[in-house]
Amino acid sequence: MQFKYILSLILLLPFAAIGQAQQTFIGEQNLRFKDTARNRPLVTEVWYPTTDKSRQPSLKKDYPFITEPTIWSAQLPAEKHPLIMISHGTGGGRMTLEWLADALVKQGFIVAAVDHWGNTYDNKIAMNFVTPWHRAQDISYVLTQLLNHPEFGKVIDKEHIGAAGFSIGGYTVIALAGGKLDIDALADFSKTPQGIKETTVPEFPNLMASVKIEDIKASFAKSPSLKDDRIKAFFAICPGIGQGFTKASQLKDVKRPIYIVGTEGDVMTPAKTNATHYHNLMPKSQYYLVKGKAGHYVFLNEAIPIVKQSDALLFNDAPGVDRHAVHELVGGMAAAFFKSNLK
């Protein structure tokens, strides 16, 4: 075998197999923060490696998704672990990328996913759907709270922090990396036929009719710098609002490693105007395009049968697309990327 192939296999070994004698499970806790300065409650789910033997891992009762069993409020690990912050897609929620959290925890990471206030499936505020710069501030705020947390602060390796996001969450991590949005370019694009398609989101019908461009621009003008130097590596899946980035100079402050994933079958955030476009503006970024008919929502959790029947758009894929296989592929890529860049 070639050395690079052997190294890639080692990187993807479960961390429990490397220097860990005890069997390792996934612990889970729910934390509730509030950024009082912006009046934003920020519910956060945290998954982490645990060797707690007091209980067996179990599946969540009446849960709509197919995920790994976890141990609720399990004992925290004795040693420090790198942390990955996760930003969900528009109209989603902190639990909708649990497949990615599972993949990362099994490789030795602590993972924290944040509900972005007003931009979730159960709390829809029109302005919060069109002011994504608040999301980057959410991630930075929760990161600070976790680092200062009396328990989690002791087990997070503060020098090894990454961020991953899907859809508008993909933009979120690019903003955290140093990308600077051109709000005027995005506003102009939103008036074009393709822009109208990309801003017509099923999670909020008639969204653009519910907001005023002037209010959006006023909110953007008040936003601070979004770059967070504590985060050292970034993984963006089907990132959105790519047409708010028209020049490479808007991404010149992205100095840390970044990996971008897109899909050929994405009609919500087409790769041409988003994932591929971002990559072209950042030549040093790593890029992978999922070939075939896999669409935008292939990156949501796998759903149980009754949920698949009730929401075909989000949880059913084109014939021949294996959502589980896509998750395994991209989850493995994310784990290898973060292991390589958060040494």
ZADODO-524788 format. One record per residue: residue in three letters; residue number from 1; y, x, z of N, C-alpha, C in turn. Coordinates in pm, whole numbers, plus 50000, padded with zeros to 5 digits. Each point is the difference from the previous one (the first is absolute). Example, Ala and Ser with C-alpha at 12.3 -4.5 7.8 and 13.67 -1.06 7.14 Angstrom:
BEGIN
   aa    i    nc2    nc1    nc3   cac2   cac1   cac3    cc2    cc1    cc3
  ALA    1  49431  51319  50780  50119  49911  50000  50120  50090  50000
  SER    2  50105  49965  49928  50119  50082  50006  50109  49923  50073
end
This chain:
BEGIN
   aa    i    nc2    nc1    nc3   cac2   cac1   cac3    cc2    cc1    cc3
  MET    1  49879  50084  50000  50121  49916  50000  50125  50087  50000
  GLN    2  50104  49952  49933  50126  50072  50003  50067  49984  50135
  PHE    3  50081  50099  50037  50066  49998  50131  50086  49876  50018
  LYS    4  50080  49961  49898  50089  49885  50012  49922  49873  50027
  TYR    5  49882  49987  49938  49920  49879  50021  49948  49996  50143
  ILE    6  49953  50115  50050  49951  50007  50137  50112  49967  50097
  LEU    7  50120  50055  49973  50115  49975  50087  50034  49852  50002
  SER    8  49995  49933  49883  50032  49858  49996  49900  49919  50080
  LEU    9  49874  50041  50000  49899  49930  50080  50028  50017  50149
  ILE   10  50039  50120  50039  50032  50027  50141  50118  49916  50044
  LEU   11  50102  49989  49915  50120  49923  50035  49967  49854  50024
  LEU   12  49897  49951  49931  49968  49858  50012  49889  49972  50101
  LEU   13  49953  50103  50069  49904  49975  50107  50067  49923  50112
  PRO   14  49932  49901  50056  50058  49933  50117  50033  50103  50106
  PHE   15  50117  49985  50063  50044  50102  50095  49903  50012  50116
  ALA   16  49925  49894  50030  49906  50004  50111  49889  50100  49975
  ALA   17  49978  50032  49870  49894  50093  49967  50047  50145  50009
  ILE   18  50132  50018  50016  50055  50134  50006  50047  50028  50141
  GLY   19  49919  50066  50076  50040  50040  50134  50000  49887  50101
  GLN   20  49938  49887  49968  49996  49888  50093  49854  49965  50029
  ALA   21  49960  50009  50125  49862  49972  50037  49978  49850  50020
  GLN   22  50102  49929  50047  49984  49860  50030  50027  49913  49878
  GLN   23  49933  49886  49994  50024  49906  49892  50141  49942  50015
  THR   24  50068  49992  49890  50137  49954  50002  50014  49864  49935
  PHE   25  50077  49912  50064  50024  49865  49951  50148  49982  49970
  ILE   26  50036  49879  49956  50139  49967  49973  50053  49915  50115
  GLY   27  50100  50051  50069  50068  49922  50103  50119  49928  49938
  GLU   28  50042  49891  50063  50111  49922  49945  50086  49942  50112
  GLN   29  50131  50007  49980  50093  49938  50094  50116  49938  49923
  ASN   30  50064  49902  50063  50118  49937  49944  50120  50031  50090
  LEU   31  50105  50055  49941  50120  50035  50075  50117  49920  49946
  ARG   32  50092  49963  50088  50115  49920  49958  50129  50071  50039
  PHE   33  50073  50038  49896  50128  50067  50019  50112  49909  49949
  LYS   34  50124  50034  50037  50114  49929  49944  50116  50097  49983
  ASP   35  50045  50009  49876  50119  50079  49972  50120  49911  50029
  THR   36  50054  50012  50120  50108  49909  50042  50129  50022  49920
  ALA   37  50021  50120  49951  50121  50028  49922  50003  49919  49871
  ARG   38  49882  49973  49945  49992  49921  49876  49937  49863  50025
  ASN   39  49968  49972  50125  49938  49872  50037  49873  49973  49920
  ARG   40  49912  50100  49997  49876  49988  49923  49879  50023  50090
  PRO   41  49924  49895  50031  49871  50019  50067  49906  50074  49905
  LEU   42  49926  50097  50051  49915  50083  49915  49859  50007  50060
  VAL   43  49920  49901  49967  49862  49996  50048  49921  50109  49927
  THR   44  49925  50077  50075  49932  50117  49944  49853  50002  50042
  GLU   45  49913  50021  49904  49856  50015  50027  49967  50148  49994
  VAL   46  49926  50047  50099  49962  50141  50003  49848  50011  50006
  TRP   47  49946  50080  49908  49858  50030  50000  49984  50149  50028
  TYR   48  49894  50038  50068  49988  50140  50041  49854  50035  50028
  PRO   49  49966  50128  49991  49865  50044  50031  49974  49987  50150
  THR   50  49883  49954  50036  49965  49989  50142  49852  50029  50018
  THR   51  49967  50059  50115  49860  50020  50038  49965  49909  50118
  ASP   52  50079  49897  50019  49979  49904  50109  49862  49935  49987
  LYS   53  49919  50011  50104  49865  49944  49998  49988  49876  50088
  SER   54  50112  49953  50052  49993  49886  50092  49965  49871  49929
  ARG   55  50031  49992  49869  49968  49881  49922  49958  50042  49859
  GLN   56  49930  49911  49934  49964  50025  49862  50111  49948  49907
  PRO   57  50020  50066  49887  50098  49949  49903  49961  49860  49955
  SER   58  50098  49917  49972  49972  49863  49956  50102  49957  49895
  LEU   59  49963  49901  49922  50090  49944  49900  50094  49899  50066
  LYS   60  50118  49984  49945  50095  49904  50053  49950  49858  49972
  LYS   61  50014  49912  50096  49952  49863  49986  50088  49922  49903
  ASP   62  49937  49923  49912  50070  49914  49903  50101  50080  49917
  TYR   63  49963  50120  49963  50089  50089  49926  49983  49978  49850
  PRO   64  50108  49995  49923  49987  49970  49856  49957  50117  49914
  PHE   65  49998  50122  50057  49973  50118  49920  49869  50068  50040
  ILE   66  49946  50075  49904  49880  50081  50024  50046  50140  50038
  THR   67  49978  50038  50124  50046  50130  50049  49894  50062  50090
  GLU   68  50030  50118  50047  49910  50070  50091  50011  49939  50141
  PRO   69  49892  50000  50076  50009  49955  50140  50082  50099  50082
  THR   70  50073  49949  50097  50084  50085  50085  49974  49967  50147
  ILE   71  50050  50087  50087  49994  49975  50144  50143  49973  50046
  TRP   72  50024  49878  50045  50135  49962  50040  50042  50073  50128
  SER   73  50120  50057  49998  50056  50073  50115  49905  50109  50049
  ALA   74  49933  50065  49908  49908  50107  50036  50074  50120  50058
  GLN   75  49927  50082  50071  50057  50122  50056  50056  50087  49889
  LEU   76  50117  50059  50025  50060  50087  49900  49925  50133  49995
  PRO   77  50011  50072  49887  49931  50128  49990  50056  50101  50099
  ALA   78  49918  50097  50034  50041  50102  50097  50089  50106  49934
  GLU   79  49984  50018  49869  50075  50102  49930  50104  49936  49907
  LYS   80  50092  50081  49952  50104  49950  49910  49947  49980  49858
  HIS   81  50056  49900  49931  49962  49973  49862  50126  49977  49916
  PRO   82  49994  50033  49871  50113  49968  49912  50019  49849  49988
  LEU   83  50120  49958  49970  50035  49858  49992  50042  49965  49858
  ILE   84  49952  49885  49952  50044  49945  49872  50064  49864  50024
  MET   85  50124  49984  49956  50071  49873  50006  49974  49922  49871
  ILE   86  49974  49869  50011  49971  49918  49882  50104  49890  49985
  SER   87  50048  49981  49875  50096  49896  49966  49934  49903  49901
  HIS   88  49992  49873  50037  49932  49900  49917  50085  49956  49882
  GLY   89  49941  49922  49909  50071  49947  49885  50085  49880  50036
  THR   90  50085  49958  49906  50090  49888  50026  49920  49872  50025
  GLY   91  50039  49927  50104  49930  49877  50033  49860  50021  50054
  GLY   92  49969  50122  50040  49868  50031  50056  50004  50004  50151
  GLY   93  49947  50106  50057  49999  50014  50145  49927  50125  50040
  ARG   94  50013  50036  50126  49945  50126  50049  49849  50010  49984
  MET   95  49930  49885  49992  49854  50002  49994  49947  50005  49857
  THR   96  50087  49986  49900  49951  49983  49863  49952  50129  49935
  LEU   97  50026  50114  50063  49948  50129  49950  49906  50061  50103
  GLU   98  49928  49916  50072  49910  50051  50103  49890  50086  49939
  TRP   99  49963  49972  49876  49900  50084  49933  50044  50146  49996
  LEU  100  50130  50022  49976  50053  50136  49995  50004  50061  50140
  ALA  101  50039  49919  50098  50000  50048  50139  49859  50042  50041
  ASP  102  49901  49918  49967  49861  50033  50034  49959  50133  49938
  ALA  103  50032  50017  49871  49961  50123  49930  50064  50122  50065
  LEU  104  50124  49988  50042  50071  50114  50059  49953  50030  50142
  VAL  105  49977  49895  50079  49954  50024  50138  49864  50068  49999
  LYS  106  49914  49961  49908  49868  50062  49992  50008  50147  49962
  GLN  107  50115  50041  49949  50020  50141  49968  50085  50072  50105
  GLY  108  50026  49935  50113  50064  50069  50112  50147  49971  50020
  PHE  109  50055  49901  49932  50142  49969  50013  50023  49881  50095
  ILE  110  50112  50002  50068  50052  49880  50064  50085  49930  49894
  VAL  111  49991  49868  49993  50072  49924  49897  50079  49888  50066
  ALA  112  50126  49985  49960  50084  49893  50053  50061  49922  49883
  ALA  113  49978  49868  49998  50054  49915  49894  50099  49902  50062
  VAL  114  50115  49984  49934  50112  49923  50055  50018  49870  49923
  ASP  115  50024  49890  50070  50046  49876  49936  50150  50013  49973
  HIS  116  50038  49995  49874  50142  50008  49965  50062  49861  50016
  TRP  117  50089  49987  50097  50056  49872  50041  50061  49924  49882
  GLY  118  49958  49874  49985  50055  49914  49895  49941  50024  49863
  ASN  119  49906  50091  49990  49939  50034  49871  49849  49995  50010
  THR  120  49949  49907  50083  49857  49982  50018  49957  49861  49955
  TYR  121  49869  49982  49987  49947  49872  49950  50034  49883  50093
  ASP  122  50021  50028  50129  50024  49892  50097  50144  49996  50050
  ASN  123  50087  50080  49941  50140  50006  50043  50085  50044  49881
  LYS  124  50042  49903  49921  50066  50031  49874  50150  49970  50007
  ILE  125  50080  50107  49992  50145  49989  49998  50046  50061  49868
  ALA  126  50066  49920  49917  50031  50042  49863  50069  50137  49995
  MET  127  50102  50020  50081  50072  50128  49996  49911  50117  50037
  ASN  128  49903  49975  50086  49912  50109  50041  49899  50037  49891
  PHE  129  49986  49914  49901  49916  50031  49885  50073  50089  49900
  VAL  130  50131  50006  50008  50078  50073  49899  50085  50112  50059
  THR  131  49973  50035  50125  50071  50112  50065  49897  50098  50057
  PRO  132  49924  50064  49911  49887  50082  50046  50040  50126  50075
  TRP  133  50128  50037  49998  50043  50117  50077  49981  49978  50150
  HIS  134  49995  49874  50043  49972  49974  50142  49858  50043  50036
  ARG  135  49910  49997  49904  49861  50034  50027  49985  50147  50041
  ALA  136  50071  50088  49929  49992  50141  50036  50053  50022  50142
  GLN  137  50105  49927  50035  50053  50008  50137  49898  49947  50101
  ASP  138  49924  49897  49961  49894  49948  50087  49898  50109  50032
  ILE  139  49956  50069  49894  49899  50104  50018  50053  50111  50091
  SER  140  50123  50044  49976  50057  50107  50083  50016  49955  50144
  TYR  141  50042  49876  50020  50017  49950  50137  49867  49996  50074
  VAL  142  49897  49944  49936  49870  49990  50065  49941  50139  50023
  LEU  143  50021  50091  49906  49953  50137  50020  50060  50059  50126
  THR  144  50129  49980  50020  50065  50050  50122  49937  49938  50125
  GLN  145  49975  49870  49995  49940  49932  50115  49860  50053  50029
  LEU  146  49924  50027  49896  49864  50052  50020  50003  50141  50058
  LEU  147  50090  50083  49951  50008  50137  50051  50046  50003  50146
  ASN  148  50077  49898  50039  50047  49992  50138  49912  49910  50088
  HIS  149  49897  49946  49942  49912  49908  50074  49927  50076  50111
  PRO  150  49987  49941  50119  49938  50073  50111  49854  50038  49975
  GLU  151  49930  49927  49913  49861  50032  49973  49982  50061  49861
  PHE  152  50045  49930  49897  49981  50051  49864  50078  50129  49976
  GLY  153  50114  50015  50067  50078  50121  49985  49923  50126  50037
  LYS  154  49901  49985  50085  49921  50115  50046  49891  50039  49901
  VAL  155  49961  49908  49912  49886  50028  49912  50040  50011  49853
  ILE  156  50128  49983  49969  50048  50017  49862  50043  50144  49980
  ASP  157  49950  50062  49895  50043  50135  49962  50135  49986  49929
  LYS  158  50107  50029  50070  50135  49973  49952  50039  50084  49878
  GLU  159  49927  50108  49977  50031  50085  49885  49925  49958  49875
  HIS  160  49913  49901  50012  49916  49960  49887  50004  49848  49984
  ILE  161  50105  49953  49935  50023  49856  49982  50015  49971  49851
  GLY  162  49932  49894  49953  50011  49958  49861  50036  49853  49991
  ALA  163  50024  49952  49879  50032  49860  49978  49936  49953  49870
  ALA  164  49949  49877  50003  49940  49940  49881  50053  49859  49986
  GLY  165  50015  49953  49876  50050  49866  49980  49954  49942  49868
  PHE  166  49997  49868  49993  49955  49927  49881  50112  49911  49948
  SER  167  50020  50000  49868  50097  49914  49934  50142  50033  50048
  ILE  168  50072  49906  50060  50132  50033  50052  49985  50099  50116
  GLY  169  49881  50002  50061  49970  50103  50100  49988  50137  49937
  GLY  170  49963  50005  49870  49999  50126  49928  50141  50054  49984
  TYR  171  50094  49910  49966  50141  50041  49998  50042  50047  50139
  THR  172  49955  49930  50103  50039  50034  50137  49969  50146  50032
  VAL  173  49881  50045  49964  49965  50139  50033  50075  50099  49911
  ILE  174  50032  49959  49876  50080  50088  49914  50141  50014  50057
  ALA  175  50054  49891  50055  50131  50008  50065  49994  50090  50123
  LEU  176  49893  49989  50077  49983  50087  50117  49987  50146  49961
  ALA  177  49947  50023  49879  49985  50137  49952  50132  50060  49952
  GLY  178  50098  49913  49972  50130  50049  49956  50052  49937  49873
  GLY  179  49925  49905  49942  50045  49933  49879  50121  49910  50027
  LYS  180  50099  50005  49911  50124  49924  50019  50014  49896  49890
  LEU  181  49992  49876  50039  50007  49887  49908  50139  49984  49939
  ASP  182  50005  49965  49872  50125  49962  49932  50001  49848  49994
  ILE  183  50073  49937  50089  49997  49854  50011  50058  49933  49875
  ASP  184  50097  50065  49935  50058  49942  49878  49899  50001  49885
  ALA  185  49927  50109  49988  49897  50008  49895  49892  49896  50023
  LEU  186  49962  49981  50126  49898  49900  50032  50051  49859  49970
  ALA  187  50126  49973  50035  50059  49869  49973  50005  49972  49850
  ASP  188  50036  50101  49922  50005  49984  49854  49860  49972  49945
  PHE  189  49901  50073  50049  49863  49981  49954  49949  49861  50034
  SER  190  50040  49949  50116  49950  49869  50044  50045  49887  49908
  LYS  191  50099  50025  49914  50048  49898  49908  49930  50004  49865
  THR  192  49922  50105  49975  49928  50012  49873  49872  49918  50005
  PRO  193  49940  49969  49885  49874  49924  50000  49891  50064  50086
  GLN  194  49984  50133  49991  49898  50066  50081  50040  49999  50148
  GLY  195  50129  50017  50026  50047  49996  50138  49979  49865  50064
  ILE  196  50021  49894  49924  49976  49864  50051  49853  49982  50035
  LYS  197  49911  50056  49917  49856  49992  50030  49968  50071  50131
  GLU  198  50058  50117  50020  49967  50079  50118  50063  49946  50128
  THR  199  50106  49921  49987  50061  49942  50120  49953  49856  50025
  THR  200  49914  49950  49911  49940  49868  50021  49869  50020  50073
  VAL  201  50007  50000  50132  49882  50031  50081  49937  49871  50053
  PRO  202  49868  49988  49991  49935  49879  50048  50014  49979  50150
  GLU  203  50029  50108  50074  50014  49988  50145  50128  49924  50039
  PHE  204  50097  49993  49906  50125  49928  50028  50054  49944  49868
  PRO  205  49951  49882  49957  50048  49940  49876  50152  49979  50004
  ASN  206  50063  50018  49885  50146  49981  49988  50078  50092  50094
  LEU  207  49947  50118  50022  50064  50093  50093  50143  50033  49960
  MET  208  50020  50040  49874  50133  50047  49961  50104  49888  49998
  ALA  209  49952  49875  49993  50093  49887  50007  50043  49974  50143
  SER  210  49932  50062  50095  50027  49977  50143  50093  50104  50060
  VAL  211  50038  50101  49920  50083  50109  50052  50115  50028  49903
  LYS  212  50098  50073  50048  50114  50040  49917  50000  50152  49985
  ILE  213  50020  50045  49877  50003  50143  49973  50107  50069  50085
  GLU  214  50112  49932  50020  50109  50060  50078  49956  50026  50144
  ASP  215  49920  49909  50056  49952  50019  50138  49900  50114  50007
  ILE  216  49917  50010  49897  49902  50109  49996  50071  50134  49995
  LYS  217  50100  50010  49913  50073  50126  49987  50076  50034  50128
  ALA  218  50053  49898  50067  50071  50024  50126  49906  50054  50107
  SER  219  49879  49946  50004  49900  50049  50096  49962  50144  49969
  PHE  220  49982  50030  49871  49962  50136  49960  50110  50099  50037
  ALA  221  50125  49959  49983  50112  50089  50029  50005  50042  50146
  LYS  222  49945  49915  50088  50001  50029  50143  49879  50080  50046
  SER  223  49902  50020  49912  49877  50067  50043  50022  50150  50017
  PRO  224  49941  50058  50103  50014  50144  50024  49906  50079  49909
  SER  225  50004  50131  50012  49901  50083  49931  49861  49961  50047
  LEU  226  49908  49986  49908  49866  49952  50033  49897  50111  50011
  LYS  227  50034  50120  49960  49904  50110  50005  49964  50031  50145
  ASP  228  49870  50019  50023  49952  50031  50135  49923  50131  49994
  ASP  229  50062  50106  50048  49942  50134  49990  49879  50020  50090
  ARG  230  49974  49906  50089  49880  50013  50084  49873  49971  49922
  ILE  231  50016  49930  49887  49885  49963  49917  49981  50106  49893
  LYS  232  49879  50057  49992  49976  50119  49918  49923  49975  49871
  ALA  233  49943  49881  49982  49924  49971  49877  50003  49850  49975
  PHE  234  50000  49961  49870  50026  49861  49963  49901  49954  49893
  PHE  235  49948  49878  50017  49900  49944  49908  50047  49861  49959
  ALA  236  50041  49985  49874  50058  49874  49951  49905  49932  49902
  ILE  237  49957  49878  50034  49907  49924  49916  50077  49889  49928
  CYS  238  49994  50002  49867  50071  49900  49918  50143  49978  50050
  PRO  239  50079  50106  50015  50135  49983  50055  50087  49912  49912
  GLY  240  50087  49920  50063  50087  49910  49928  50141  50053  49982
  ILE  241  50086  49918  49940  50141  50022  49967  50028  50138  49940
  GLY  242  49909  50042  49912  50017  50130  49935  50125  50009  49915
  GLN  243  50046  49885  49947  50117  50003  49912  50131  50014  50076
  GLY  244  49990  50010  50133  50116  50039  50080  50015  50150  50005
  PHE  245  49910  50070  49928  50003  50146  49992  50004  50037  49852
  THR  246  50115  50042  49954  50017  50030  49858  50016  50148  49971
  LYS  247  50024  50080  50106  50024  50143  49981  49917  50080  50099
  ALA  248  49954  50116  49956  49923  50088  50089  50082  50043  50120
  SER  249  50133  50004  49986  50086  50042  50110  49990  49906  50120
  GLN  250  49960  49874  49977  49984  49907  50110  49881  50036  50089
  LEU  251  49914  50087  49948  49878  50038  50073  49998  50149  50031
  LYS  252  50114  50065  49984  50004  50145  50022  49977  50038  50146
  ASP  253  50024  49906  50093  49981  50031  50142  49856  49978  50045
  VAL  254  49914  49958  49909  49858  49985  50033  49936  50139  49992
  LYS  255  49988  50064  50113  49951  50137  50006  49853  50009  50044
  ARG  256  49953  49895  50065  49865  50001  50055  49899  49948  49898
  PRO  257  49871  50029  50020  49897  49953  49906  49997  49848  49991
  ILE  258  49983  49951  49878  49994  49856  49979  49894  49969  49894
  TYR  259  49921  49897  50026  49893  49958  49910  50029  49856  49961
  ILE  260  49997  49971  49868  50029  49867  49950  49877  49945  49929
  VAL  261  49965  49875  50031  49887  49932  49937  50051  49875  49930
  GLY  262  49955  49978  49878  50031  49878  49927  49873  49943  49939
  THR  263  50012  49881  49939  49885  49941  49931  50042  49953  49861
  GLU  264  49908  50013  49904  50029  49956  49864  50022  49850  49992
  GLY  265  49933  49925  50086  50007  49855  49992  50106  49936  50087
  ASP  266  50092  50078  50054  50103  49947  50090  50109  49931  49920
  VAL  267  50016  49869  50020  50108  49927  49933  50114  49968  50096
  MET  268  49981  50025  50130  50104  49974  50100  50098  50116  50008
  THR  269  49946  50120  50009  50082  50121  49994  49937  50090  49894
  PRO  270  50022  49969  49873  49933  50074  49892  50018  50150  50014
  ALA  271  49893  50074  49975  50005  50145  50016  50111  50063  49915
  LYS  272  50023  49947  49880  50099  50060  49911  50138  50005  50063
  THR  273  50040  49892  50069  50135  49996  50058  50002  50037  50147
  ASN  274  49881  50032  50055  49994  50029  50144  49922  50127  50029
  ALA  275  49868  49992  50019  49924  50118  50043  50016  50118  49903
  THR  276  49978  49976  49871  50013  50108  49902  50144  50049  49992
  HIS  277  50093  49906  50008  50143  50033  49995  50040  50091  50116
  TYR  278  49957  49965  50121  50028  50086  50116  49942  50140  49978
  HIS  279  49875  50002  49953  49934  50130  49979  50075  50084  49898
  ASN  280  50047  49938  49893  50074  50075  49898  50130  50058  50055
  LEU  281  50060  49932  50097  50123  50051  50061  49972  50106  50107
  MET  282  49875  50008  50043  49959  50099  50100  49881  50078  49946
  PRO  283  50023  50095  49912  49891  50072  49932  49900  50065  50095
  LYS  284  50044  50033  50121  49908  50066  50094  49914  49901  50077
  SER  285  50025  49872  49982  49917  49900  50069  49860  49999  49941
  GLN  286  49902  49964  50083  49866  49976  49950  49993  49855  49955
  TYR  287  49919  49974  49898  49997  49865  49944  49859  49963  49956
  TYR  288  49965  49874  50028  49872  49948  49953  50019  49856  49953
  LEU  289  49950  49970  49880  50007  49865  49945  49860  49941  49998
  VAL  290  49981  49891  50072  49871  49931  50000  49985  49930  49866
  LYS  291  49900  50039  49925  49980  49946  49866  49936  49862  50005
  GLY  292  50012  49928  49889  49932  49872  49988  50087  49882  50042
  LYS  293  49934  49894  50047  50067  49873  50025  50045  49979  50145
  ALA  294  49981  50102  50084  50042  49985  50140  50149  49970  50005
  GLY  295  50037  49890  50070  50139  49959  50006  50069  50044  50127
  HIS  296  50120  49949  50019  50083  50038  50114  49932  49971  50133
  TYR  297  49943  49880  50011  49950  49955  50130  49860  50054  50034
  VAL  298  49946  50086  49914  49872  50062  50032  50010  50084  50127
  PHE  299  50124  50036  50037  50018  50084  50118  50018  49922  50129
  LEU  300  49991  49869  49994  49992  49923  50124  49857  50005  50052
  ASN  301  49981  49964  50127  49865  49997  50058  49906  49913  49918
  GLU  302  49872  50029  50010  49900  49906  49950  49999  49878  50091
  ALA  303  49991  49883  49942  50004  49877  50078  49861  49937  50010
  ILE  304  49981  49920  50106  49876  49925  50013  49998  49889  49894
  PRO  305  49882  49946  49966  49989  49905  49888  50095  49882  50006
  ILE  306  50017  49938  50117  50085  49880  50007  50146  50034  49968
  VAL  307  50044  50120  50036  50137  50042  49971  50014  50034  49852
  LYS  308  49898  50059  49943  50002  50030  49857  50013  49872  49918
  GLN  309  49936  49894  50047  50006  49872  49929  50138  49936  50012
  SER  310  50064  50018  50115  50129  49934  50024  50118  50076  49942
  ASP  311  49984  50130  49975  50111  50081  49947  49948  50094  49893
  ALA  312  49979  49944  49883  49938  50076  49892  50088  50116  49953
  LEU  313  50132  49979  49998  50089  50104  49948  49992  50129  50081
  LEU  314  50002  49988  50132  50006  50118  50085  49865  50066  50023
  PHE  315  49894  49921  50000  49872  50054  50048  49885  49994  49900
  ASN  316  50029  49961  49876  49899  50004  49896  50046  50093  49889
  ASP  317  49909  50081  49952  50033  50100  49898  49941  49961  49865
  ALA  318  50047  50068  49897  49950  49976  49865  49851  50034  49993
  PRO  319  49928  49936  49910  49857  50032  49984  49979  50149  49980
  GLY  320  49904  50053  50072  49967  50141  49988  50075  50090  50097
  VAL  321  50098  49945  50073  50075  50080  50097  49934  49989  50137
  ASP  322  49968  50113  50059  49937  50005  50131  50106  50045  50102
  ARG  323  50056  49905  50073  50108  50031  50094  49953  50102  50105
  HIS  324  49878  49983  50048  49948  50092  50102  49995  50142  49946
  ALA  325  49955  50015  49875  49991  50132  49940  50139  50062  49982
  VAL  326  50098  49919  49961  50137  50050  49987  50052  50048  50135
  HIS  327  49971  49923  50105  50043  50039  50134  49936  50132  50042
  GLU  328  49872  50013  49973  49931  50125  50038  50060  50119  49925
  LEU  329  50027  49980  49872  50057  50107  49918  50137  50041  50052
  VAL  330  50091  49904  50013  50138  50031  50038  50008  50038  50148
  GLY  331  49918  49937  50085  49996  50040  50140  49956  50144  50016
  GLY  332  49902  50041  49918  49955  50139  50003  50109  50095  49951
  MET  333  50073  49957  49898  50111  50083  49950  50106  50017  50108
  ALA  334  50035  49890  50066  50103  50007  50104  49957  50092  50113
  ALA  335  49875  49986  50043  49951  50084  50109  50002  50147  49962
  ALA  336  49953  50032  49879  49998  50139  49955  50142  50054  49986
  PHE  337  50091  49916  49948  50140  50043  49982  50064  50031  50135
  PHE  338  49984  49910  50096  50061  50023  50130  49934  50118  50073
  LYS  339  49869  50015  49986  49935  50113  50065  50051  50132  49942
  SER  340  50020  50001  49870  50045  50122  49934  50144  50035  50034
  ASN  341  50083  49897  50018  50144  50023  50015  50052  49984  50143
  LEU  342  49913  49962  50091  50040  49992  50141  49916  50096  50082
  LYS  343  49987  50122  49952  49918  50099  50067  50066  50048  50128
end
